[in-house]
Amino acid sequence: MSEPMKLSARVTAPLKAVHHALTDPGELRVWLAEHAEVELPHRYAFWGRHTPDGQEPRQRPLHVDDRTLRFSWPLGGEETTVEISLEEESAESTIVTLTQTHFDQEAAMADSGVLGMTQTFWCLSIANLVDHLEGRELTPKADFTSPVLREELVIGGSPEAVFDSLVDPEKFSRWFGYKVDMEPYVGGRFAMGGFEANDTPAKVVALEPGRGLTLEWPGLGVSSWELEGSGGATRLTFVESGFDEKNPPYAGWMGWLSGIAELRRFHELSDWRPIWLDASVPGSPEQTGVSG
């Protein structure tokens, strides 16, 4: 069996507050799931439309103490194990490290299968945990009951500044956490990992300064960012389209949403730094660009 998927992030909150957010059902319903029930050490469960394979509660607690939470989560025919550990970096800063067994990298790359969704699910969830504990607006969660992949949110920056961070490869790479090459004109190429490492780049099919960007991925679909000024900020409408609606690309969708969470922080925090610290497998934030 491969090494567990691993994610680590910094949250500006005391360890005790982070532990409470991980173990209180009301808190879990804010940043993680539609439904949650917790009566430790006997019950720890979350489910609903924002949870992969979330038609019913499936988790079972295995261990909990002041710094560690471990539970089993049957997914895709496998008995996966999730462990969340906390490390006090300072009185007001905590390192959250999450691991999960049985992550399927091939399924993630193909955007198919529930075991390929777990990494970006946790990337988005941890991003929302950080923003929740730091008093910021959360990024929309994925809805696994709908094939419509469209969200609107407000970014605290001008449309011109947000647009620049979408079409400047150096800035995109900073907040996205992964090298990006781009030719910022209609007909130009957009390549994750750079042009040399990617022989199937996306194509820029629409680009209007300060207004939006649209990319077409060969055989996969279309990603579009629409920008509109809103009270000194920017209303971003992000849409994925052109895919098989019987098999929506939820893994990629959650990766983009967690990236957008970092894009918001990039523009809104004067002392911005990525929340992500490290990861153990290709396809994690440092590899796929779901962080800055």
Disulfide bonds with the S-S distance in Angstrom:
none
